């Protein structure tokens, strides 16, 4: 949240979210119920706390004990459709229950992320990287433009551009707020990404570059948001939020699932339409 220009950040990281907030309602104190994706999405879809719906570290699945938003809207005559880049907001963990159509996108990105050769090639060539946001937007556009049903629609879109590793976004976004070399960006991004999993130390220069990369990743997410918003008129009810935040060196911590602190739990929430 503190890296979003829609919430007063000095860099223009989220211009489309700013425009949406200007014609809608921006909530200043919205909070996720958990510091990671599965329990947070399960709560978004059920309206229940993790202690009720039971999808958390000890049980990696949302069971059918509680009705979901997609199920309830389906019963009310809506067509529920989802496109998600997160493995925890999808078919496997049960959070896609009730959607009439749902597409997971996280597998291709996961394979590329783990392929050392792909990372070297993109760094040497300056090629764009992507967390499947491009494919998600293309598929959302194809679906919306080809849709013939007259039923009202509930559309859920999950984008991972602002999620670490922050350097894995299109080049124009990756370099938007920094002038260091691509190799230096890669090293700093890898150091910060590794610190999230293994609590390894991060020096001040690497941390500063990671802040620049996070800003670029936020800009990439906002660009994809803008592409989705362009498919609909201003009468469409739009809700933009996040399932958690990230720490980038605050109190020496990186990533999320690190505790119940403001930097991890406070999220943007904008409604318009």
N, C-alpha and C positions, 0 to 999 in steps of 0.2 A: 504493500500500500504506500509506503513512504517513498517509493520510486515512481509513483504515478503523478504526472502533471495534472491530472484531473483532481488530485488532492493536494495541490500546492507545490509539488516538486519543481525545482527551478529548470530542469531540463525538459524539453518537449517530448516526453516519452509516450504519452497516450493521447494524441490529439483527437482521435475518433471518440474515445470515451469522454473527453472534455465536451465535445459537441453534443453527445448524447445526454450528458448531465445538464447541459445548458437548457435543453428543452424538456427535461424530466426532473427527477428527484434524486439527489445524491445523499446517501446516508453516511453520516460521519463516523458512527460507532457501530459498525456491523462486525460480528465475530463468527468465525468458524467454531464448531463444537469440538474439533479435534485437530491435532497438528499434522495429520496426513490424510491421504486421499480417500481410502476406503471408508472409515467411519464418517468422514465429513460428507461424502456423496450419499452414503446410506441415510444420513440425517436429512440432507437436502430432499431426498426422494420420499422419505417416510414422515418427516416432521417429528421424529422421535430422537431422543438422546441415545448415544452409543450403548449406555447401560440397558436401554430398552430393546433396541433393534439387534444388538448382539454381534454386529460386524465390526471387529477390531483385531488387535494383535493376537488375541487368543482364539479367534474364530474368523478366518479369512473368507467369510461369505455372508451375504445378506439372505437370510432364510425368509420363508413366506409368512411369518407370523404377523407382519403388518402390511397393509395395502400400500402400494407406491403411488406417487403422483401420476405416473403414466397409466396405471391401472384405473385410478379414479377418473382421470380425464377420458380414458377410453370408454368407461361406462357412461360418461356424459356425452358421448358422441364425437369425441375428438380422435383424430389420427395422430398417434404418438410416434415420432421418428427421432432417432439419435445417431450422432456421428461423434466418435470419441477417440482421442489419441492416448488416453490413460488406461492402463490395464486394470485399474481399480474402479473405473466408471465404465463398466462394460458387461459382456455376457458371462465371462468366467466367474466372477465373484457374485453374480446374482443381482447387481445393481441395474441391469437392463431389463429386469422383469416388468412386464406390462407394455413395453414398446412394441408396436406393430412391425417396425423395421428398425434394426440397430446394426451399425457397422463399426467394428473395432479396427484401429489403425496402428496399434503400438508395435506389432511384431516386425514390420520392415525397418522401422527406426531402430529398434533394439538390436537387430542383426547388424545394421550398418555401424551403429555406435560401438559394437564390440569388434569390428573388423579394423585392425591396425592399418592395413593397406589402404582402405577407403579414407581414413583420416589423413594419412600421408599424402595421398593423391589430391584431396581437396585442399590441403594446405599448400602444396606445391603449385597447383593450378589456379588457386583463388576461387575455386568453384563454390557455388552456393551449397549450403547445408540446409536441412529441413527436418522438422519433427512431424512430418506428415501433414502439416498445416495446409500446404499447397493442394494436396490431394483431397483433403477434407473440404476445402472451399470449392474445388472443382466439382466434387460429388454433390455437395449441398446445392450448388447452382444448377447442376443437371437435374436433380430431383425436383427442385422448386419450379424450374422453368418447364419441366415435362409433366408436372402434376395436373391431373384432370379431375380429381376428387373435389367435391363441393363441401366436404366436411371441414370444420375448423381444424387447425393443425397445432399441435404442440411440438416444437422443434428444440432439441437439446444438442448443443455443439460444445464439445470439450477440446480446447486447444492447449498444447504443451509448450509453446514457444518460450514462455517466460520461466519455464522449469529448467533446472540445471540438467546437463551441462550448458551453460549460457552461450558458449561459442558456437553451438550447433544450430545456427540460424543463417538466413541469406547474408551474403557478404556485405551488402549495403547496410544492413542492420548491425552486423558484427562490428563494423568499423565506424558506426555513426558517431560515437562519442570518444574515440581514441585515435591516436596516430602512431601507436607502436606497431612493430612488425607483426605479420601474421604468425610467425614462429613464437614470438613473445606472447601473443594473445593465447595461442594454443597451450603453451606451458603454464601460464597463469590460470587459465580456465581449468586445466587438468588438475592443478594443485588444489584449487578450491573445491572441485568436484570430488576429489579423493578425500579431502578433509571431511566431507559430509558423511562418508561411510566409515572412515577409519580414524577420525579425530586427529589427523596429522597436523603439524604446525604450518601456518601460513604467514609469510613475511609481509610487512607493510606495503611493499611495492606490488606484490601479487594481489593483495587484497584490494588495492586501489584499481588495478586493472580489472579485477572481477566485478567491482562496482560499475565500471564502464561497460563491461560485457552484459551485466544484468540490465542496465539501461537499454542497451541495444536489443536484448531479448524481449524486453517490455515493449519496445517500439515494434518489433516483429509481430508480437501477439496482437498489438493494437491494429497493425496493418491488416492482419487476417480478419479481425473483428470488423474493420471498415468494409472489407469485401463482402462479408456476410450481411451486414446492415444494408448495403447497397441493393440487395435483392428484394427488400421490402419497403413499403411506404411507411410514412410516419404514424399511421393509425395502428400499426402493429405493436402489440405490447411486448417490450423488450426488457429482459432482466439480465444484467451483467454482474457477475460476482466471481469469487475464487474459492477454492476448497481449503486453502491455507496460504500462509506467507512463507518467507525464507529469511534466515539469518545469514548475514554476510560479515562475519567477524564480530558481531555484537556479543559482548561477554566471552569472546574467543570461540564462538560456536558458528557452524556453517550448516546451511540446509534447514530442514524442518524436522519434525518428529524428535525434537531436541528438548521439549518441555512446553509448558503452557504459558508462554510469555507473549507480550503484546506484539512483538515483531512477527511472530508465527501465527497468531490467532486473529489479529485484526485484518479484515479483508475489505476490498472495495464492494460496494453495492449500489448500483444505479438502476433505476426504473424509468422507463419512458414509454409514451404511446397512449 
